[in-house]
Every structure is written in C-alpha cells, then in structure tokens.
Amino acid sequence: MKWVRGATLGRGTFATVNVATVHQTFSSDQQTPLLIAVKSAPVSQSSTLQHEHSVLTNLDGCPHIICCLGHDITTEPNGDRRYNLFLEYASHGSLHDLIHGGGAPLQESVARRHARSVLLGLRHVHDKGLVHCDVKLRNVLVIDDDRQQVKIADFGLAKRAATKADSGDGEFRGTPLYMAPESVLHGEYEPPSDVWAFGCAVAEMMTGSPVWRCTEVKSLLFEIASEEPLISEGLSEQGKDFLRKCLVKDPVERWTAEMLLGHPFVAEEGGMIDGGGCACPVDSPTSVFDLGPTFATEVSCSSMTTSDFGVGGGELGGSDTTAVACAVDRICRLAMGGN
C-alpha cells in the first residue's frame, strides 16, 4: 500500500501514531479509506504492535472494534527500519477527548448508545477467547461525528483468557483507575476484569468523573481492593442498577457482557444524541505516573493490615492472612511502577 505519513497524533515510549494519506489510486481500487492512522515503532521494539496486529486480525469483522487495514516495514531516510500498523482513522478522537475536552459529561441517552456499542465489541472479544485488559475512555474512539459511532481500540495489552499475562507472572497491566479488584489483589485479567473497567468507563461517561476520587496510587489501589466504587445518586435507577451489575466486587458474580446486553439500560438504544449535562471533569490517568506523586505518605505499605481488607468480616475470604499479605505486596509494587 502506498501511503504518506502526516501529522503526529500521539507518542508513546517507543511508538508514534500518525495520520497518513493513502495513494488515491490504491484507495479507489481497494476500498481503503483515504485517511488512515499509522502506529509505528522501530522493528526491534515493535513486539506490542505486532501483537496488536495479530489480535485485530483475529477480531476482524466486528463493526464495534477498530479496523486493522494491514501492516508493513519501512526504511527511514536515516536507515532505521520501522514497523507500521495501519488502522481505521478516528477523526474525532476518543470518548475521553469528547467528555473532558468538551467540558461536560454525556446525557444518559447518549451514554446508553455508546455503552451498547462497547458491550457488543466486548462480547465479540470475549467470544473469541480474548481479554482486552485496558478498557477505558481513551481507548473508545469516536468514528463518526454525526452518528456518534464509537469503537474499541488499542489491543496492545490484550491476552488470551484463562492464561497468565504474557508480560510476566502476575505483572500489572492496564490503567489503575479502571483496574478490577481481582487484578489488584491477585493479578487476574479475565473477561470479568474487562466488564469492571467498562463499568468504570460508563460511569465516567455520565458524570465526567471517575468512580474513585483518589489521586495517589497506593490509596487508589487500597480503595479498589477494599471499598465500594462511588455510583452517583444523580443517575437514573436503570443507570445505577446497570453500573452495580458491572461493578460487583466478586468477578464470579459480576455480569458478563452477554448478560449486560439484556439489561434495560442498553437493551434498546435510547433517545436522540444530545450532549450536555453538568460538568465535573477529572482527567483519567493513563499510567500510575499520571496519578501524582508516586509515594505520598497518605497510605504506607507498613500501615496496611489484614483488617484494612476486611479479614475477619469475610469480605476477602475469611482469615487468609497470607493472601492479604500478598495483596499488600502487590499494591506496593504497583505503586512503585510495577518493580
């Protein structure tokens, strides 16, 4: 495919994302969009992009997941070889951009529609035996401004269900604000973890704020492990009930994507698209380092005890102090950036 790299849309540690123009003759003949997004990284550091290409190829054909348009390797003028992943271009950014950049959360009628689209995408992911592992508003892209069509993107952290994370034994992955309790406590990343993250994202769609108010990593992870997430009383009864089904602490009891699609909140797409609402925006961190000082003294590892996790009250399984000690250790390691 002949293409020309354009403006940079974003940068990561190794990769960049650019808009690109496809050669017009090729576009006309092959039904390839004139504008595409290109994720690029040095070939030697492109394993995540190559993994994402493999995952998206497996998920091909779902209208609720960003389309992969191919890949290639180019040699830059300086001699560097780069791996390029071609993706559908989301001209209107992400739902995070729409909500926090626009200064207002979404009306419930709009959130219902977006929630249903994301659920349909997640059901497809889970039916294929995969887990996304990083569902959040930044990874839900707005494709069509008129229809407000959204699609799930960024599958670089995706893994096979019922397997250990590829990045190591129990290593953390994803974004702290959207982490499920079982991910924090036990390093589990399975379809229920995606549903939890989805619930956090839907709540943020409708309120403009995360379900957790902590801005310090250790305190945040402590809350996820031991507290209930905040569900706004200002939402409709259907909306609150839907979020409760997503945010059940026990992953075994948490509703699946398939079950949630039958919930009245999303069973029928509601209303005309209408932005607006009361703004109370709080930005969503993309990594532990976006949450402020990494070791504020508000909660120290040494101050965490078994009682902090409900041991004795049955919340985390009775008197299993060894398991709780492991959980405390995991939280401390995540707060230090996973080291």
C-alpha positions in Angstrom: 0.0 0.0 0.0 1.4 3.4 -1.0 1.0 6.0 1.8 2.4 9.2 3.1 2.9 9.9 6.8 1.2 13.1 8.1 0.7 14.9 11.4 1.6 13.1 14.6 -1.5 12.3 16.7 0.3 10.8 19.7 3.5 9.4 21.1 4.4 6.6 23.5 7.6 5.2 24.9 8.6 3.5 21.6 5.7 4.1 19.2 4.1 7.1 17.5 0.7 7.4 15.9 0.3 9.5 12.8 -2.5 10.3 10.4 -1.5 9.1 6.9 -2.8 9.7 3.4 -3.2 6.6 1.2 -2.3 6.9 -2.5 -5.6 7.8 -4.2 -5.5 5.2 -6.9 -4.9 2.4 -4.4 -7.7 3.8 -2.2 -10.2 3.9 -5.1 -9.4 0.4 -6.2 -9.2 -1.4 -2.9 -11.8 0.5 -0.8 -9.1 1.7 1.6 -10.0 5.0 3.3 -8.1 8.0 2.0 -7.0 8.8 5.6 -5.8 6.2 7.9 -4.0 6.1 11.3 -0.5 4.5 11.4 1.1 3.2 14.6 4.9 3.0 14.1 7.8 1.7 16.2 11.4 0.6 15.5 11.3 -3.0 14.3 13.4 -4.1 17.3 10.8 -2.6 19.7 7.6 -3.5 17.8 6.5 -6.6 19.6 3.5 -4.9 21.1 2.4 -3.6 17.7 2.9 -6.9 16.1 0.8 -8.5 18.9 -1.9 -5.9 18.3 -2.0 -6.8 14.6 -2.4 -10.4 15.4 -5.2 -9.7 17.9 -7.1 -7.4 15.5 -6.8 -9.9 12.7 -8.4 -12.4 14.9 -11.2 -9.9 15.7 -11.8 -8.8 12.1 -15.3 -8.2 11.0 -16.8 -6.7 14.2 -18.3 -3.2 13.5 -17.7 -2.2 17.1 -13.9 -2.7 17.0 -11.4 -0.5 15.2 -10.5 -2.0 11.8 -6.9 -3.1 11.1 -6.0 -2.3 7.5 -2.7 -4.1 7.3 1.0 -3.5 8.2 4.4 -3.1 6.6 8.0 -2.3 7.3 9.6 0.9 6.0 13.2 2.1 5.9 13.5 5.7 7.0 16.0 8.2 5.5 18.3 7.7 8.4 18.4 3.9 7.8 16.1 3.0 10.7 13.6 0.2 9.9 10.1 0.8 11.3 7.1 -1.5 11.7 3.9 0.2 10.7 0.4 -0.9 11.7 -2.5 0.6 9.6 -5.7 1.3 11.4 -9.1 2.9 10.8 -8.8 6.7 11.4 -10.9 8.1 14.2 -11.2 11.7 13.1 -12.9 12.8 16.3 -10.6 11.4 18.9 -11.7 9.3 21.9 -14.6 9.5 24.3 -12.2 10.9 26.8 -11.5 13.8 24.5 -15.2 14.3 23.8 -16.1 14.4 27.5 -13.2 16.1 29.2 -12.2 18.3 26.2 -15.8 19.3 25.8 -16.2 20.2 29.4 -19.3 18.1 30.1 -20.4 14.5 30.6 -22.8 12.8 28.3 -26.5 12.7 28.6 -27.7 9.2 29.6 -29.4 8.7 26.2 -26.0 9.1 24.5 -24.2 7.0 27.2 -26.7 4.2 26.7 -25.9 4.1 23.0 -22.1 4.2 23.5 -22.3 1.6 26.2 -24.2 -0.8 24.0 -21.7 -0.4 21.2 -18.8 -1.1 23.5 -20.6 -4.1 25.0 -21.2 -5.5 21.6 -17.5 -5.2 20.9 -16.5 -6.7 24.3 -18.8 -9.6 23.7 -17.0 -10.3 20.4 -13.6 -10.1 22.1 -14.7 -12.5 24.9 -16.4 -14.9 22.5 -13.0 -15.1 20.7 -11.4 -16.1 24.0 -9.6 -12.8 24.5 -9.4 -10.2 27.2 -8.7 -6.5 26.2 -7.0 -5.7 29.6 -7.2 -1.9 29.1 -10.8 -0.8 28.6 -11.1 3.0 29.3 -12.5 6.1 27.7 -9.2 6.9 25.9 -9.5 3.5 24.1 -13.0 4.1 22.9 -12.7 6.1 19.7 -15.3 8.3 18.0 -15.5 7.4 14.4 -18.4 9.5 13.0 -19.3 12.9 14.5 -22.8 12.9 13.0 -23.8 9.4 14.2 -21.5 9.4 17.2 -20.3 5.9 16.3 -17.7 4.5 18.7 -15.3 1.6 18.5 -12.9 -0.2 20.9 -9.3 0.4 20.1 -5.7 -0.3 21.4 -5.4 -4.0 21.8 -1.7 -4.0 22.6 -2.2 -5.4 26.1 -4.8 -8.0 25.1 -4.3 -11.6 26.1 -5.9 -15.0 25.8 -8.5 -15.7 28.5 -7.5 -18.2 31.2 -3.8 -17.7 30.6 -1.2 -15.8 32.6 -0.4 -12.3 31.4 2.3 -12.5 28.7 4.3 -9.8 30.4 5.2 -11.9 33.4 3.8 -13.8 36.4 1.2 -11.6 37.9 2.6 -8.4 36.4 0.3 -5.4 36.4 -1.2 -4.2 33.2 -3.8 -1.6 32.3 -4.8 1.7 33.9 -5.1 1.9 37.7 -8.4 3.8 37.8 -10.1 1.1 35.8 -8.4 -1.9 37.5 -10.7 -4.6 38.9 -10.3 -5.8 42.5 -9.1 -9.2 41.3 -6.4 -7.6 39.2 -5.1 -5.5 42.1 -5.3 -8.4 44.6 -4.4 -11.5 42.5 -3.1 -10.3 39.2 -6.2 -11.8 37.4 -7.1 -10.4 34.0 -10.1 -12.2 32.6 -13.3 -11.2 30.9 -14.9 -10.1 34.2 -12.0 -7.6 34.6 -12.9 -6.0 31.3 -16.5 -5.7 32.5 -15.4 -3.9 35.6 -13.3 -1.5 33.6 -16.3 -1.0 31.2 -18.5 -0.1 34.2 -15.9 2.5 35.4 -15.9 3.9 31.9 -19.7 4.1 31.6 -19.9 5.9 35.0 -17.3 8.4 33.8 -19.3 8.9 30.6 -22.4 10.0 32.6 -20.7 12.0 35.4 -17.5 13.3 33.9 -15.6 11.9 36.9 -14.0 8.5 37.7 -15.7 6.2 40.3 -12.6 6.6 42.5 -11.6 10.0 43.9 -8.0 9.1 45.0 -5.1 10.8 43.2 -2.4 8.9 44.9 -1.5 5.4 43.6 -1.4 3.4 46.8 -4.5 4.9 48.3 -6.3 4.3 45.0 -5.4 0.6 44.9 -6.2 0.2 48.5 -9.7 1.6 47.8 -10.2 -0.7 44.8 -9.3 -3.7 46.9 -11.4 -2.9 50.0 -14.1 -0.3 49.2 -17.1 0.1 47.0 -16.9 2.4 44.0 -18.9 5.6 44.0 -22.1 5.5 41.9 -23.7 8.9 41.5 -27.1 9.3 43.0 -27.9 11.7 40.2 -28.2 8.9 37.7 -31.4 7.2 36.7 -32.4 4.0 38.6 -31.7 2.0 35.5 -28.3 3.6 35.1 -27.4 2.9 38.8 -28.6 -0.7 38.6 -26.6 -1.2 35.4 -23.4 0.1 37.0 -24.0 -2.1 40.1 -24.1 -5.2 37.8 -20.8 -4.1 36.2 -19.1 -3.3 39.5 -19.7 -6.4 41.6 -16.5 -7.0 43.6 -16.7 -10.7 43.2 -15.8 -11.5 39.5 -17.8 -14.7 39.6 -20.9 -12.8 40.5 -20.3 -9.9 38.1 -22.5 -9.8 35.0 -21.0 -10.8 31.7 -21.1 -8.7 28.5 -23.7 -11.0 27.2 -25.9 -10.6 30.3 -25.5 -6.8 30.3 -26.7 -6.6 26.7 -30.1 -7.7 28.1 -30.2 -5.1 30.8 -32.9 -2.4 30.2 -30.3 0.3 30.3 -28.9 -0.8 27.0 -31.4 -3.3 25.7 -32.9 -0.6 23.5 -30.8 2.3 22.2 -32.3 5.4 23.7 -33.1 8.8 22.5 -31.6 11.4 20.2 -27.9 12.2 20.5 -27.7 15.2 22.8 -24.6 16.4 24.5 -24.5 18.5 27.6 -25.1 17.9 31.3 -23.4 19.2 34.5 -19.6 19.2 34.2 -17.3 17.9 36.8 -14.4 16.7 34.7 -11.5 14.9 36.2 -8.8 13.6 33.8 -8.3 9.8 33.6 -4.6 8.8 34.2 -3.1 6.6 31.5 -0.5 5.1 33.8 0.5 5.0 37.5 2.7 8.0 37.0 -0.2 10.2 35.9 -1.8 10.0 39.4 0.5 12.5 41.1 3.4 11.9 43.4 4.2 8.2 43.4 4.7 7.8 47.1 2.6 10.3 49.0 2.6 9.3 52.7 -1.2 9.0 53.0 -1.1 5.2 53.0 2.2 3.3 53.5 2.8 -0.4 52.9 3.6 -0.9 56.6 0.3 0.7 57.7 -1.8 -1.7 55.6 -3.1 -4.6 57.8 -5.4 -7.5 57.3 -8.2 -5.5 58.9 -7.9 -3.0 56.1 -9.0 -5.7 53.7 -12.0 -6.9 55.7 -10.3 -10.0 57.0 -12.4 -11.4 59.9 -15.5 -9.9 58.3 -15.4 -12.3 55.4 -15.1 -9.6 52.6 -11.9 -11.1 51.2 -12.3 -14.7 52.2 -12.1 -15.0 56.0 -8.7 -15.2 57.8 -6.4 -15.9 54.9 -3.7 -13.5 56.1 -1.1 -14.9 53.7 -3.3 -13.9 50.7 -3.8 -10.4 52.2 -0.1 -10.0 52.8 0.5 -10.9 49.1 -2.2 -8.3 48.1 -0.4 -5.6 50.2 2.8 -6.5 48.5 1.2 -6.3 45.1 -0.2 -2.9 45.8 3.2 -1.6 47.0 4.8 -2.9 43.8 2.3 -1.3 41.6 2.6 2.0 43.4 6.3 1.8 42.6 5.6 1.3 38.9 5.5 -2.5 38.9 9.1 -3.0 40.1 
